[in-house]
């Protein structure tokens, strides 16, 4: 669905913004963001930042601390932008809003995982964090091989190397195989 470019079709800026959230252009952008690699997300972030700074939303985006609704309301009230131009600016703002939420979620998720791993690494948060970074993108066998090395090096508690570690990795989708597979691979 594509939203109307007639201001008379909307009672307020918030109603227009709500309609934009269901618009094909935003939904297409959102799908690209959801399917993007970390490098592509970085490019989306740079592009959105640049477009907002160059556009009418730039100052308001800063003044309102990245609150899309407030910026759209301000730009709506001025009436200086045509709705197609406001739509483009709003989509770039929605892009940054989504990226900022996603980044915050990733950081919070990472802290949570490290928090659960830390006791397994003899309460060494740095070791737990390093392990998490290291196993990103590894295959299951590579992860269990690395765990075995760390157990031998006394970085991972022998008491926690089986079920405790498997549960953390499995709960966060870092190790997708079964617990019995884990136990057969971990010494």
Secondary structure, DSSP 8 states (H G I E B T S, - for coil): ----S-GGG-SSHHHHHHHHTTSHHHHHHHHHHHH--HHHHHHHHHHHHHHHHHSTTHHHHHHTTS-HHHHHHHHHHH--S-HHHHHHHHHHHHHHHHHHHHHHHHHHHHHHHHHHHHGGGTT-HHHHHHHHHHHTT--HHHHHHHHHHHHHTTSS-TTTTTHHHHHHHHHTTS--S-HHHHHHH--
